[in-house]
């Protein structure tokens, strides 16, 4: 039984939910569940509920189990699935490039974007404080919950089905990341360009905006006194990489940056 694979506190919560005939929140029309149905993958309702339980909600409800152990499991499953696809799909890429592609695809930002497409945010059970600060659309919470859901699927249907779900969701993201040059360190490319042409190292102008839970950063690369096209990202690192890529596109038209 699935229950035997959980911690004592998780087992008690799942059994109590079943005894009381408590199911997961109203998820009618939820894209994530619709996808599972299309793929023929089962997810235990109580494990689904556990995967959606953020620590802030657990704290306000007597310290019930959170989704963090499921997140730990899902993170490992995601890593295995994406790494397997990278190894098989790109036999000519060296380890360093494969690692950069993987980092881009399993990053918090990437997982948050996927979670939004799957409608995960509104389903997450949050404490009142997190709800007031926009937790349902907070990238870090969305990313963690996505991994927890993968863990719940593995416990419900087994590793092969969990990996099948990972491949369905993430193989296209890997391909897109490769086409767009996501595995390239554009800041290094731009710095090397500047060195080759006798310019000073590029400088980046960054402006942050938006609430804390949904902060955005707009960056522009300054090369030899010329500001290039802006790029907006979820964090400073992403914004600078995007700005560098756009500068490289302008300075090196044949670089195939996809920017």
Buried (B, 14 or more C-beta within 10 A) or exposed (E): EBBEEBEEEBBBBBEEBBEEEEEBBEBEEBEBBBBBEEBEBEBBBBBBBBBBBBBBBBEBEEEBBBBBBBBEBBBEBBBBBBBBBBEEBBEEBEEEBBBBBBBBBBBBBBBBBBBEEBBBBEBBBBBEEBBEBBBBBBBBBBBBBBBBBBBBBBBBBEEEBBBBBBBBBBBEBBBEBBEBBBBBBBBEBBBEBBEEEEBEEBEBEBEEEEEEBEBBBBBBBBBEEEEBBBBBBBBBBBBBBBBBBBBBBBBEEEBEBBB
